[in-house]
Amino acid sequence: MVELFEMNYYADEQHLPVLKDEIDRVITRNLAVIRKGWENGYHIQFLGMMTQEQAAELYQELEQVQKLHPSPVYDADEFREKYGRVEKASNKKDCLKQIYQNEIRINRRNDLFIFENDAQLELYLDLHHIFDLFFKDRYFSQNRIMDIILFIYPFVNFLPEKVLNPAANLISNGYISHLSHYIGLLNSLSSTDQIKIKKRFKEKYLRDVEHFHLERGAKQPDSAFLNHLINMYHRISNQVDDEKLNFFSPRQFDRDIEPQMHRYSDRHVQVFGSEENLKMVLKDKVLCTNKWVLNVLYEKLVLMNVKPIDKFYMNYFLSCLKFNDPILEVAE
């Protein structure tokens, strides 16, 4: 009988690459997916459906790594100070009271993690496994964001486009979620910082875009990765039809989104504040796919040492390939 297990390997952040060989074995066996976290201390999380025997074996393997490569101890108070704002912003409580170091903590979950049904959990794990298979060699290394943009671009460009509401300039395609996330960044900044980011991103885009097109012309896209994600698009589409998920899954609009609307950009309020727009977004298959794929990609960017600002530059770059309208605050 398989059950959902999570194992957290706690160590100093600079010491986590000692797990690279074990991570490779776990991914090859499709035993668990790999996440990096800060809650209760720096850690790598192994999350997956396993039998008790498989979980015990993985735990013993991690113990052996820890015995061979004990981690230096870092200052817990400095860590709490560093991540205090992150804890507050993420609404995660009591994540910094206890800081674990040189420990492995195993938990057999009796729930569906953060999800509403088995289909959502399975989808999340399978998406993670796809990215693990193709990105594992990049973990713990310094990665150029342009290399990642080039890798995911074929799927972004593959997704079909549809105009949902011309009056609201509401469309569905592979680029629009990147635009949404970039606008979300701008909304979180002061006017002065918005100007700085726009200038910085625009200058970098103008330097990078020619190289991007040259690289695209010189290299064939990874067809296996693209086909995996295309299959995920069809799978998510079927789950939308079967009402297993919608755009806000696993969250709920009334409970999780609407109370926070005062923090959203004018553009997001325009979309989510309209019942007509909301209905179109809720079951749009491309937008749902964007949401699930990008959420997993963002988790993998942490493993690849990509800075948050570079993640937003990726959003900006892909938006600029498609949109030129200054009303949407992308190009001026």
MARTI-155925 format. One line per field, with one value per residue (C-alpha): residue in three letters; chain; x, y, z. Coordinates in Angstrom, 1 decimal, padded with zeros to 4 digits, m for minus. Example, Ala and Ser with C-alpha at 12.3 -4.5 7.8 and 13.67 -1.06 7.14 Angstrom:
<recs>
type	ala; ser
mol	A; A
u	012.3; 013.7
v	m004.5; m001.1
w	007.8; 007.1
</recs>
This chain:
<recs>
type	met; val; glu; leu; phe; glu; met; asn; tyr; tyr; ala; asp; glu; gln; his; leu; pro; val; leu; lys; asp; glu; ile; asp; arg; val; ile; thr; arg; asn; leu; ala; val; ile; arg; lys; gly; trp; glu; asn; gly; tyr; his; ile; gln; phe; leu; gly; met; met; thr; gln; glu; gln; ala; ala; glu; leu; tyr; gln; glu; leu; glu; gln; val; gln; lys; leu; his; pro; ser; pro; val; tyr; asp; ala; asp; glu; phe; arg; glu; lys; tyr; gly; arg; val; glu; lys; ala; ser; asn; lys; lys; asp; cys; leu; lys; gln; ile; tyr; gln; asn; glu; ile; arg; ile; asn; arg; arg; asn; asp; leu; phe; ile; phe; glu; asn; asp; ala; gln; leu; glu; leu; tyr; leu; asp; leu; his; his; ile; phe; asp; leu; phe; phe; lys; asp; arg; tyr; phe; ser; gln; asn; arg; ile; met; asp; ile; ile; leu; phe; ile; tyr; pro; phe; val; asn; phe; leu; pro; glu; lys; val; leu; asn; pro; ala; ala; asn; leu; ile; ser; asn; gly; tyr; ile; ser; his; leu; ser; his; tyr; ile; gly; leu; leu; asn; ser; leu; ser; ser; thr; asp; gln; ile; lys; ile; lys; lys; arg; phe; lys; glu; lys; tyr; leu; arg; asp; val; glu; his; phe; his; leu; glu; arg; gly; ala; lys; gln; pro; asp; ser; ala; phe; leu; asn; his; leu; ile; asn; met; tyr; his; arg; ile; ser; asn; gln; val; asp; asp; glu; lys; leu; asn; phe; phe; ser; pro; arg; gln; phe; asp; arg; asp; ile; glu; pro; gln; met; his; arg; tyr; ser; asp; arg; his; val; gln; val; phe; gly; ser; glu; glu; asn; leu; lys; met; val; leu; lys; asp; lys; val; leu; cys; thr; asn; lys; trp; val; leu; asn; val; leu; tyr; glu; lys; leu; val; leu; met; asn; val; lys; pro; ile; asp; lys; phe; tyr; met; asn; tyr; phe; leu; ser; cys; leu; lys; phe; asn; asp; pro; ile; leu; glu; val; ala; glu
mol	A; A; A; A; A; A; A; A; A; A; A; A; A; A; A; A; A; A; A; A; A; A; A; A; A; A; A; A; A; A; A; A; A; A; A; A; A; A; A; A; A; A; A; A; A; A; A; A; A; A; A; A; A; A; A; A; A; A; A; A; A; A; A; A; A; A; A; A; A; A; A; A; A; A; A; A; A; A; A; A; A; A; A; A; A; A; A; A; A; A; A; A; A; A; A; A; A; A; A; A; A; A; A; A; A; A; A; A; A; A; A; A; A; A; A; A; A; A; A; A; A; A; A; A; A; A; A; A; A; A; A; A; A; A; A; A; A; A; A; A; A; A; A; A; A; A; A; A; A; A; A; A; A; A; A; A; A; A; A; A; A; A; A; A; A; A; A; A; A; A; A; A; A; A; A; A; A; A; A; A; A; A; A; A; A; A; A; A; A; A; A; A; A; A; A; A; A; A; A; A; A; A; A; A; A; A; A; A; A; A; A; A; A; A; A; A; A; A; A; A; A; A; A; A; A; A; A; A; A; A; A; A; A; A; A; A; A; A; A; A; A; A; A; A; A; A; A; A; A; A; A; A; A; A; A; A; A; A; A; A; A; A; A; A; A; A; A; A; A; A; A; A; A; A; A; A; A; A; A; A; A; A; A; A; A; A; A; A; A; A; A; A; A; A; A; A; A; A; A; A; A; A; A; A; A; A; A; A; A; A; A; A; A; A; A; A; A; A; A; A; A; A; A; A; A; A; A; A; A; A; A; A
u	000.0; 001.4; 001.0; 002.1; 005.4; 007.5; 011.1; 013.0; 016.8; 017.9; 021.4; 023.2; 022.1; 025.6; 025.8; 022.7; 024.5; 025.9; 022.4; 022.9; 023.7; 020.8; 018.4; 019.5; 018.7; 015.3; 014.3; 015.4; 013.3; 010.4; 010.2; 009.7; 009.8; 012.3; 011.6; 013.7; 012.4; 013.2; 010.4; 012.1; 015.5; 017.1; 016.1; 015.5; 012.2; 011.5; 007.7; 006.1; 003.8; 005.7; 005.2; 006.4; 009.4; 010.3; 010.1; 012.2; 014.8; 015.0; 015.2; 018.2; 019.9; 019.5; 020.9; 023.9; 024.5; 024.2; 026.7; 029.2; 028.7; 027.6; 026.6; 028.2; 025.8; 024.6; 023.3; 019.6; 018.8; 020.3; 018.2; 015.0; 015.9; 016.5; 013.2; 011.0; 009.5; 009.1; 007.1; 004.8; 004.3; 003.5; 001.0; 002.9; 002.8; 005.3; 007.7; 010.7; 010.2; 012.1; 015.1; 016.4; 019.9; 021.6; 018.3; 016.0; 012.3; 009.9; 006.1; 003.5; 000.7; m002.9; m004.2; m003.8; m001.0; m002.5; m004.9; m008.6; m008.7; m006.4; m006.4; m004.8; m002.2; m001.2; m001.1; 001.2; 003.6; 003.7; 004.4; 007.2; 008.7; 008.8; 010.8; 013.0; 013.8; 014.9; 016.3; 018.0; 021.5; 020.9; 020.1; 022.5; 024.3; 024.2; 021.8; 021.3; 017.7; 018.0; 018.8; 015.7; 013.6; 014.9; 014.0; 010.4; 009.6; 008.3; 005.6; 004.7; 004.3; 002.5; m000.6; m003.5; m004.8; m008.3; m010.0; m012.2; m013.5; m012.5; m014.0; m011.8; m008.8; m008.9; m007.2; m005.9; m002.6; 000.8; 002.2; m000.6; 000.3; 003.8; 002.4; 000.1; 003.0; 005.1; 002.2; 001.9; 005.5; 005.0; 002.0; 004.1; 006.7; 006.8; 006.6; 010.3; 011.1; 008.7; 010.6; 013.9; 012.7; 011.1; 014.3; 016.5; 014.3; 013.9; 017.6; 018.4; 015.6; 017.1; 020.5; 019.0; 016.3; 018.7; 020.6; 017.4; 016.3; 019.7; 019.7; 016.2; 017.3; 020.4; 018.9; 016.1; 013.7; 013.8; 010.9; 010.6; 010.1; 007.7; 005.6; 005.5; 004.0; 001.6; 000.3; m000.1; m002.1; m004.5; m004.7; m005.4; m008.1; m009.8; m009.7; m011.3; m014.0; m014.5; m014.6; m011.5; m009.8; m010.3; m008.1; m008.0; m007.4; m006.4; m007.5; m011.0; m012.0; m014.4; m012.1; m008.6; m008.7; m011.6; m010.5; m007.1; m008.4; m007.4; m003.8; m004.2; m003.2; m006.0; m005.7; m006.3; m009.2; m010.7; m010.5; m011.4; m013.9; m016.1; m018.4; m018.4; m014.6; m014.3; m016.5; m014.4; m011.1; m012.3; m012.5; m010.2; m007.9; m004.9; m005.0; m005.3; m002.4; m000.3; m001.1; m000.1; 003.0; 004.4; 003.8; 006.0; 008.5; 008.9; 009.6; 012.3; 013.9; 014.7; 016.6; 018.5; 019.6; 017.6; 017.0; 013.4; 014.2; 015.4; 012.2; 010.3; 012.6; 011.6; 008.0; 008.9; 010.9; 008.2; 005.6; 007.5; 007.7; 004.0; 002.7; 003.5; 000.6; 001.8; m001.6; m000.5; 002.7; 005.0; 006.6; 006.8
v	000.0; 003.4; 006.4; 010.1; 010.6; 013.7; 013.7; 016.9; 016.8; 019.8; 021.2; 024.5; 025.8; 025.6; 022.0; 020.7; 019.8; 016.7; 015.2; 015.5; 011.8; 010.7; 013.1; 011.6; 008.1; 009.1; 010.9; 007.9; 005.6; 008.1; 007.6; 011.2; 014.8; 017.3; 020.7; 023.2; 025.0; 027.4; 026.4; 025.4; 025.7; 025.2; 021.8; 019.6; 017.9; 014.5; 014.2; 011.2; 008.2; 005.3; 002.0; 002.0; m000.2; 002.3; 005.2; 003.4; 002.6; 006.3; 007.4; 005.1; 006.3; 010.0; 009.0; 007.6; 010.8; 012.8; 010.6; 010.9; 014.6; 016.3; 019.9; 022.9; 024.7; 028.1; 030.9; 030.2; 033.8; 035.2; 032.7; 033.9; 037.5; 036.7; 034.8; 036.7; 038.9; 035.8; 034.0; 037.0; 037.5; 033.8; 033.7; 030.7; 030.7; 029.2; 028.2; 029.8; 028.8; 025.6; 025.5; 022.0; 021.3; 018.0; 016.3; 014.2; 014.4; 012.0; 012.5; 010.1; 012.4; 011.4; 014.2; 015.3; 017.8; 021.1; 019.7; 019.1; 015.6; 012.8; 014.0; 017.3; 015.7; 013.2; 016.0; 018.1; 015.1; 014.2; 017.8; 017.9; 014.7; 016.0; 019.0; 016.9; 014.6; 017.5; 020.0; 017.8; 018.4; 022.1; 021.8; 023.6; 025.2; 028.8; 029.0; 031.7; 032.7; 033.0; 029.3; 028.5; 030.9; 029.2; 025.7; 026.5; 028.9; 026.2; 025.2; 028.8; 029.4; 026.1; 026.9; 028.1; 031.7; 032.8; 036.1; 035.7; 039.3; 041.9; 044.7; 043.9; 043.0; 039.6; 036.8; 033.3; 032.1; 030.8; 034.3; 036.0; 034.5; 035.8; 039.2; 038.8; 037.9; 040.8; 043.2; 041.7; 042.5; 046.2; 046.4; 045.4; 048.2; 051.9; 054.3; 054.9; 051.2; 050.6; 053.0; 051.4; 047.9; 048.9; 050.6; 047.7; 045.0; 047.0; 047.5; 043.9; 042.7; 044.8; 043.2; 039.6; 039.4; 039.2; 036.4; 034.7; 034.6; 033.4; 030.6; 029.5; 029.4; 027.4; 024.8; 022.4; 022.4; 019.5; 017.5; 015.1; 017.9; 019.7; 016.5; 015.8; 019.3; 019.0; 015.8; 017.7; 020.4; 017.7; 016.1; 019.4; 020.1; 016.8; 017.6; 021.0; 019.2; 016.7; 019.6; 018.2; 021.6; 025.2; 028.3; 028.9; 025.2; 024.2; 027.5; 028.9; 032.3; 033.2; 032.0; 032.8; 035.4; 037.8; 038.8; 039.8; 041.8; 045.1; 044.1; 043.3; 045.5; 047.4; 045.0; 042.0; 043.7; 044.4; 040.7; 039.1; 041.8; 041.0; 038.0; 037.7; 037.7; 035.4; 032.7; 032.7; 032.5; 029.9; 027.1; 028.3; 025.3; 027.3; 029.6; 026.6; 024.9; 028.0; 028.2; 024.6; 024.5; 027.8; 027.1; 024.0; 025.7; 028.5; 025.8; 024.4; 027.8; 027.8; 024.6; 026.1; 029.1; 031.5; 034.8; 036.0; 039.1; 036.9; 034.9; 038.2; 039.1; 035.8; 036.9; 040.3; 038.9; 036.4; 039.1; 041.4; 038.7; 038.9; 042.2; 045.8; 047.6; 050.3; 050.1; 046.7; 048.2; 045.9; 048.0; 051.8
w	000.0; m001.0; 001.2; 001.0; 002.8; 003.2; 004.4; 005.2; 005.2; 007.3; 006.8; 006.1; 002.7; 001.3; 002.4; 000.6; m002.6; m000.8; m001.6; m005.4; m006.0; m003.7; m005.5; m008.8; m007.6; m006.2; m009.4; m011.5; m009.4; m009.5; m005.7; m004.7; m006.0; m004.9; m003.2; m001.4; 001.7; 004.5; 007.0; 010.3; 008.7; 005.3; 003.9; 000.9; 000.9; m000.6; m001.2; m002.8; m002.7; m001.2; 000.7; 004.3; 003.1; 000.4; 002.9; 005.5; 002.8; 001.7; 005.3; 005.8; 002.7; 003.8; 007.3; 005.6; 003.6; 006.8; 008.7; 005.9; 005.4; 008.6; 008.1; 009.8; 012.2; 011.2; 013.4; 014.1; 015.1; 012.0; 010.0; 011.8; 011.1; 007.4; 006.9; 009.3; 006.5; 004.3; 007.0; 007.4; 003.7; 003.2; 006.1; 007.5; 011.3; 013.7; 010.9; 012.7; 016.3; 016.0; 013.7; 012.8; 011.8; 010.9; 011.2; 009.0; 009.8; 008.2; 008.2; 006.9; 005.9; 006.4; 004.1; 000.5; 001.3; 000.2; m002.4; m002.7; m004.3; m005.4; m009.0; m008.0; m005.8; m008.6; m011.1; m008.8; m008.2; m011.9; m013.0; m010.4; m011.7; m015.3; m014.2; m012.0; m014.9; m017.2; m014.7; m012.1; m013.5; m013.0; m009.3; m006.9; m009.8; m011.0; m014.0; m016.5; m016.6; m020.4; m020.7; m018.8; m020.9; m024.0; m022.6; m021.6; m024.5; m027.0; m024.5; m023.8; m027.5; m028.1; m026.0; m028.0; m027.9; m027.4; m026.7; m023.7; m023.4; m026.0; m023.9; m020.9; m023.1; m021.5; m023.4; m022.8; m024.1; m022.9; m022.3; m020.3; m016.9; m017.3; m017.9; m014.9; m012.6; m013.9; m013.2; m009.8; m009.1; m010.2; m007.9; m004.9; m005.5; m004.8; m007.8; m007.6; m007.6; m010.4; m012.6; m011.7; m012.5; m015.8; m016.8; m015.7; m017.4; m020.6; m021.0; m020.3; m022.7; m025.5; m024.9; m024.6; m027.3; m030.3; m028.7; m027.8; m031.5; m032.6; m030.1; m031.1; m034.7; m033.9; m031.5; m031.8; m028.8; m026.4; m027.9; m025.0; m022.5; m024.8; m025.4; m021.6; m021.0; m023.9; m022.4; m019.1; m020.9; m022.2; m018.8; m017.1; m019.7; m018.9; m015.2; m015.8; m017.8; m015.0; m012.4; m010.6; m010.7; m011.8; m012.1; m008.3; m007.3; m004.7; m003.3; m003.3; m004.6; m001.8; 001.0; m000.2; m003.1; m002.5; 001.0; m000.4; m003.4; m001.8; m002.3; m006.0; m009.0; m010.8; m013.7; m011.4; m009.7; m013.2; m014.0; m010.7; m009.7; m012.7; m012.4; m016.2; m016.4; m013.4; m015.0; m018.1; m016.2; m013.8; m016.4; m019.0; m019.8; m020.9; m017.9; m015.6; m017.3; m017.0; m013.3; m012.5; m014.7; m013.5; m009.9; m010.2; m012.3; m009.7; m007.1; m009.3; m009.9; m006.2; m006.6; m009.5; m007.5; m009.6; m007.8; m007.4; m009.5; m012.3; m012.2; m012.7; m015.5; m017.2; m016.8; m018.3; m021.2; m022.3; m022.0; m024.2; m026.9; m027.2; m025.9; m026.8; m025.2; m022.7; m021.1; m019.8; m018.4; m020.4; m023.1; m023.2
</recs>
